[in-house]
Amino acid sequence: MHIRGDPEYVRASCEASLKRLDVDCIDLYYIHRIDTSVPIEITMGELKKLVEEGKIKYVGLSEASASTIRRAHAVHPITAVQNEWSLWSRDLEEEIVPTCRELGIGIVPYSPLARGFFSAGPKLIQNLSDGDFRKYFPRFQAGNFENNKLVYERITEMATRKGCTPSQLALAWVHHQGEDVSPIPGTTKIENFNENIGALSVKLSPEEMTELESYASADVVKGDRHAFMSNTWMNSETPPLSSWKAK
């Protein structure tokens, strides 16, 4: 996947999105991956111009490290940061979440249901089509998957006690992280959408939160959370601004 954050590409992409959507302004425009060859200040500078021109209202980042978020926010306020966050993907909690809260940035967890695993369980992998990219994720590979099925089983047991579904329990855990957290579970079926809404009614005590976390702790879950870890926040540092000026 080729990632570009140069001004020309940023502007061309925004213009193309406006045309496809047939709108004059995009409410929230994300940098979905960080171009590590371009200083983040350069990318943000062009987005700031687009805001000033009225073509976008707010700017978001996705899979950005704490330092990248800080540098971007210094150029123009960041409204939202989208990173993977679920019971078994918690690497953003140490630095990214505190940074967002310090700067007043909303947190948008993607894949809060572990790419559908907390909804369908082991049968998810059995039913994936040949072209489904989830087949390549390390946690769903043989060996890792056999171990990770136990995570789903434990969540299912607790969900039964709580009178909800495993996916509602897992989504409720994300909801309980704070009022500044807005998860975006993907769904293509109305029944799944309604089930997700039902997660808002699931209440968890601090003890239950801790219990859930123990089921999917880092030493329990096997395999990386993403098939392309090089494109996550762990590899999102960009060159200093001075390096661009020197070109």
C-alpha positions in Angstrom: 0.0 0.0 0.0 1.5 3.3 -1.1 0.8 6.1 1.4 1.1 9.7 0.3 0.9 12.9 2.5 2.4 15.5 0.1 0.4 18.6 -0.4 -0.5 17.9 -4.0 -1.9 14.5 -3.2 -3.8 15.7 -0.1 -5.5 18.4 -2.1 -6.3 16.1 -5.1 -7.7 13.5 -2.8 -10.0 16.0 -1.0 -11.2 17.5 -4.3 -11.9 14.0 -5.6 -13.9 13.1 -2.5 -15.9 16.3 -2.7 -16.8 15.4 -6.3 -17.7 11.8 -5.5 -19.9 12.8 -2.6 -21.4 15.7 -4.5 -20.9 18.1 -1.5 -19.2 21.4 -1.0 -17.7 20.5 2.4 -16.6 17.4 4.2 -17.4 17.4 7.9 -14.5 15.3 9.1 -11.6 14.5 6.8 -9.1 11.9 8.0 -5.4 11.2 7.2 -6.0 7.4 7.3 -2.3 6.5 7.3 0.8 8.5 7.9 3.3 9.1 5.1 6.6 8.6 6.9 8.5 10.3 4.1 6.8 13.7 4.6 6.9 15.8 7.7 3.5 15.7 9.3 3.5 19.6 9.4 3.6 19.7 5.6 0.6 17.4 5.3 -1.3 19.3 8.0 -0.4 22.6 6.4 -2.4 21.6 3.3 -5.3 20.4 5.3 -5.3 23.7 7.2 -5.6 25.5 3.9 -8.6 23.2 2.9 -10.3 24.1 6.2 -9.7 27.8 5.6 -11.2 27.4 2.1 -14.3 25.8 3.6 -13.8 22.4 1.9 -13.4 20.5 5.2 -14.6 21.4 8.7 -12.5 19.2 10.9 -9.3 17.1 10.6 -8.7 13.6 11.9 -5.8 11.2 12.0 -5.7 7.4 12.0 -3.0 5.1 13.3 -0.8 8.0 14.4 1.6 7.9 17.3 1.4 10.3 20.3 4.3 12.4 19.0 2.8 12.6 15.5 -0.5 13.7 17.0 1.2 16.4 18.9 3.1 17.7 15.9 0.0 17.7 13.8 -2.2 19.4 16.4 0.4 22.2 16.7 -0.3 23.1 13.0 -4.1 22.8 13.1 -6.4 21.4 15.8 -7.0 17.6 15.4 -10.7 16.8 16.2 -10.5 13.0 16.2 -7.9 10.2 16.2 -9.0 6.8 14.8 -7.1 3.8 16.0 -7.8 0.1 16.5 -9.1 -0.4 20.0 -10.9 -3.5 21.4 -10.6 -5.9 24.2 -7.7 -7.6 22.5 -6.1 -4.6 20.8 -5.0 -2.2 23.5 -1.6 -0.9 22.4 -2.9 2.7 22.2 -3.7 3.0 25.9 -0.3 3.8 27.2 0.5 6.9 25.2 -2.1 7.7 22.5 -5.2 7.8 24.7 -3.6 10.1 27.4 -2.3 12.4 24.6 -5.7 12.7 23.0 -7.3 13.5 26.4 -4.6 16.1 27.2 -5.2 17.8 23.9 -9.0 17.5 23.9 -9.2 15.1 20.9 -12.0 12.6 20.4 -11.0 8.9 20.2 -12.6 6.8 17.5 -11.9 3.1 17.9 -12.1 1.1 14.7 -12.6 -2.7 14.8 -14.0 -2.6 18.3 -15.4 -6.1 17.7 -12.0 -7.6 16.7 -12.9 -7.5 12.9 -16.1 -9.5 13.6 -14.5 -12.2 15.8 -16.3 -11.0 18.9 -19.6 -11.2 17.0 -19.3 -14.5 15.1 -16.6 -16.3 17.0 -14.6 -19.2 15.4 -17.2 -19.6 12.6 -16.1 -16.2 11.3 -12.9 -17.6 9.8 -14.7 -20.7 8.4 -17.2 -18.5 6.5 -14.7 -15.9 5.1 -14.6 -15.7 1.3 -11.4 -16.3 -0.6 -10.9 -12.6 -1.1 -11.5 -11.5 2.5 -8.4 -9.8 3.8 -9.1 -10.9 7.3 -7.8 -14.3 6.4 -4.3 -12.9 6.4 -4.4 -11.4 9.9 -2.0 -13.2 12.3 -4.6 -13.7 15.0 -6.7 -15.8 12.6 -3.8 -18.0 11.4 -3.5 -21.6 12.4 -1.9 -22.0 15.8 -2.8 -18.5 17.0 -6.4 -19.0 16.2 -6.7 -22.2 18.2 -5.5 -20.3 21.2 -7.6 -17.2 20.6 -10.8 -19.2 20.4 -10.5 -19.4 24.1 -10.8 -15.7 24.4 -14.2 -15.8 22.7 -15.4 -18.7 24.8 -14.6 -16.7 28.0 -16.3 -13.6 26.7 -19.3 -15.7 25.8 -19.6 -17.2 29.2 -19.6 -13.8 30.8 -22.1 -12.5 28.2 -24.5 -15.3 29.2 -24.2 -14.3 32.8 -24.9 -10.7 31.8 -27.9 -11.5 29.6 -26.3 -10.1 26.4 -24.4 -11.2 23.4 -20.6 -11.5 23.2 -20.4 -8.7 20.7 -22.6 -6.4 23.0 -20.3 -7.2 25.9 -17.2 -6.5 23.9 -18.6 -3.2 22.5 -19.9 -2.2 26.0 -16.3 -2.5 27.2 -15.2 0.0 24.6 -18.1 2.4 25.4 -17.1 2.3 29.1 -13.7 3.8 28.3 -15.1 7.3 28.4 -17.5 9.9 27.0 -14.8 11.0 24.5 -14.8 7.5 22.9 -17.0 6.9 19.9 -16.4 3.3 18.5 -17.3 2.6 14.8 -18.3 -1.1 14.5 -18.8 -2.0 10.9 -21.9 -3.8 9.8 -23.8 -4.6 6.6 -26.9 -6.1 8.3 -29.6 -4.3 10.1 -29.9 -7.0 12.7 -26.2 -6.5 13.6 -26.7 -2.8 13.7 -29.6 -3.2 16.2 -27.5 -5.5 18.2 -24.7 -3.0 18.4 -27.2 -0.3 19.6 -28.2 -2.7 22.3 -24.7 -2.6 23.7 -25.4 0.9 25.1 -27.7 -0.8 27.6 -25.0 -3.1 29.0 -23.6 -1.7 32.2 -20.2 -2.9 33.5 -18.8 -2.5 37.0 -15.1 -1.8 37.4 -14.7 -5.4 38.6 -16.4 -6.7 35.4 -14.2 -4.4 33.3 -11.1 -5.9 34.9 -12.4 -9.4 34.5 -13.1 -8.9 30.8 -9.6 -7.5 30.3 -8.0 -10.5 31.9 -9.7 -12.7 29.3 -7.9 -10.9 26.4 -4.7 -9.6 28.0 -1.5 -9.2 26.0 -0.1 -12.5 27.4 -3.2 -14.4 26.5 -3.9 -13.3 22.9 -1.5 -14.7 20.3 -0.5 -12.9 17.1 -0.3 -9.3 15.9 -3.5 -7.3 15.7 -2.9 -6.2 12.1 -1.5 -7.9 9.0 0.5 -4.8 8.2 1.9 -3.6 11.5 4.4 -1.4 9.5 1.4 0.8 8.6 0.2 1.3 12.1 1.0 4.0 14.6 4.1 2.1 15.7 5.7 3.2 12.4 4.2 6.7 12.0 7.0 9.0 12.9 7.8 11.5 10.1 11.0 13.5 9.3 11.5 16.9 11.0 10.1 19.9 9.2 13.6 21.2 8.6 14.3 18.3 6.3 11.5 19.3 3.9 12.6 23.0 3.9 16.0 21.8 2.9 14.8 20.2 -0.3 
